[in-house]
Amino acid sequence: MWLGSTPFVPYTEIGVHPQKGYGRPGWLRLEQYGAGMITGWGQHHYDSAAWGMNTELTGPISIQATAEFPRSGLWNVHGDFMAKAEYANGITVYTSGGFPNGIRYEGTEGWIWVSRGDYQASASDPVSRQQSAKALDASDPKILTSVIGDNEIKLQVSKEHHLNWLQSILGQAKPLSPVEIGHRACSICLITHIAMKVERKLYWDPATERFKNDAEANQLLSRSQRKPYGTNYVKA
């Protein structure tokens, strides 16, 4: 039951539990359960990046990536990586595990750096609090103190995510990240992982959510499911 729809394998301690603490479970490094840090952390940053690009309900039109993979041992997901995603609006997004933990938006008047500051969800965050203490930065400090005008874009503000979640369930508010936006944030992570494995530029159709003229890459979008688990066997 713990394996769910994934292939049956014998229990291996290192494949389930970390050797020290519980910050990085072994299953995070096994592709049948996850895809490494690109899915473990990628959706948090891609979600925010899409917010700034106004691409929350779509995806890139191309993706290419390179990554190091283990050559031996149990674990089989990526290590160091670099990825490039191009969008129909002309914006290009670069992602790497070697970059600082956050997002840098580059525009015509400079850049803005956004991160979570010294907040950590768990002890397993990619960097320590000391290394990510600054939540906001900019090429010109005046950008950070500028006032957003009435005719400019104003994003929804949430002072408490859990409260927004509960209010949304009760019909009292709209969720900051509806299911479609969450899906898009996750899908960019998964197609980036595919690009890491095939090691060539892939052309993505965000409307059909398929790769263009690439049967090999499209085969990697899904996998067989072990009965009786998996979405293929959910009774209506």
N, C-alpha and C positions, 0 to 999 in steps of 0.2 A: 504493500500500500504506500510505503514511503517513496518508492520509485515512481509510482504513478504510471503515466503513459510511456515512460522511457524504457529502453531495452533492459531486460533483466541482467543484473550483474551481482556477484557475491559482495557481501558487506566488506568494506575496507575502511579501517579507522581513519587513515589519512584522507580518504575520499569523502568523509563526512565531517569530521571534527578537525579544528586547527590543533597544532601541537602545543601551542602556548596561548592561553586565553581563548576568547570566543569572538574576536574581532574579525577574523577572516576565515570563515568556514571552508573546509576542503572542497565542498561541492561547488563553491563559486568558481573554482578553477577547472571544472569539468563541463564540457560542452553539452552533455545531455541534460544538465540542470541549469546552466547559465552560460554566458559568453564572456566572462571576465569583467574587467572594469568598464568596458565600453557599454555594457548593459547594467553593471552594478552601480555606476555613477553617471553614465552618459546622459540618461533621460533627464536628470535634474538640470544639466547645463543646456542641452538641446531645447528643452522646454522654454527656458528663459531666453535663449537666443532667438527662438521662433517668435516669442513675444515682441522682441525688439525689431524683428524683420517683417512682422505682420504676415507670417507664414504658418500660423498655428494649425490651420485646417488643410495644409498641403504638405509637400515634401520637396526634396531636391530633385533636379532633373539629371544630375550625374553624381557619381560617387567613386572615389578611388582611394586606396589605402595600402600601406605597407606595414608589416608587423613582424615581430619576432615570436616564434612559437617554440615550445619545448621540444627537444629532439629525443628525449627519453623520459622515462618515469610515467607516473599515473596521470598527472595533470596535462591538459591539452588545449587550453585556451591561450589567447595572445598575451604577450608581455608588452614591451615597449612598442609604440605604434605612432603613426602619423596618418591623418586622413584629410581629404579635401572634398567638400561638397559644394556644388554649384546650383544656384536657384534661378528660376525663370525671371525673377526681378533684377537679376544682374549681380546679386550678392554672392560672395564666396566665403565659406566657413572652413577654417582650419582647426583641427582638433588633434591633440597629442597628450599622452600621459605624462610627457615631460614638461608641459606648460604649467604655470602656476594654477592653482585650483580656483577657477573663476572664469569670467567672460570679459573679453575686451571688444567693445563696439567701436569701429572706426568709421568716421564720417568726414564730411567736407570741412568741418571746422575743428577737427581734432579727434580725440578718442576718450571714451569713458570706460573705466574698469569697474566691474561689479562682482562681488563675491559674497559669501555668507558671513564674512567677518570672523569673529572669534567664536561663533556658534558651531557646535559639533553635534551631529545626530548620535554618534557613537564614537568609541575610542578607535574605530577602524577607518575614520575619515582619512582621505588620501594624504593630507598634510596636518601638522600639528597646529594648535591654536596660535602659537607664536609665529608660525610661518604664514598665517592667513588672517592676521588680526585686523587688517584694513578692509572694510566692506566696500568703500567707494574711493575712486581716484580718477583723475582726469589729466589730460595734457595741459589744460589751463584750469586752475582752481576756480575761475569765475564760472565755469560751466556748472559746477556743483552748487553754486549759490544762485544761479539764475532762476527766475520765476517763470513757470509755465503759464502762457497766456490763455485767455478764454477761447481763442481760435486755434489752439494747438491741441495735440493729442494728450489726453489724460487717461492713464490706466487705472483699473480697479485697484483699490487699496484694501489689504486684509491685514489687520493687526493680530489676528489669531486664526491660524489655518484650521485648527480643530473646531473652533466655533463656526467657521464658514461651512465646514463639512456637516455639522449637526444642523445648522440652519437650512442648508440645502436639502437635507433629508426631510425636514419638516415643511419644506416649501416656502420658507421665509427669506431665502436668498438664492442667488445663482452661484453655482460652484465656480471657483477660480479656474479649475482645470476640469472641464467636462470630459466625458469618456472619449470623445473623438479627438480632443487635444492630447489627452494622455496616450491614446493609440498612436498618434503621429509622432510624439516624442519617443515612444518605444521603437517604432518602425525604423526611424533613422539609425538607431543603434544597431538594429539587427541587419540592415542592409550594409552598414559600415563593416560589420563583422564578416559578412559575405565577401565584401570587397577585399578585406584582409586576406582571405583564403584563396581567392582566384587571382589576385595580384594583377589586375588590369582595370582600366577605366570602364565603369558600368553606367549605362544610361537608363534612368528610372522614370517610369510614368506614374506620377503621384495620383492620377485619376483612377487608373486600373490597378495600381499597386503591383505592377509587374515590371521586370526588366525588359528593355526593348531588344529584340533579336538576339537573345542570349539564353538558350535552353538550359545550359549548365547552371547558370546563376539562378534561374527560376526554379530549378529543382531543389535548390538549397533554401527556398522560402518555406518549405514544409517538410515534415518527416513522418514516417509511419508511426502509428500509435498502438501501444500494447493493450489488448483487451483485458479487462472490461473498462479500462481507464481511458480518458481523453475525450475531447469535444466531439469526436466522431461517433461516440457511443452514448451521448447524453440523450435520455429519453424525453420526448416532447411532452 
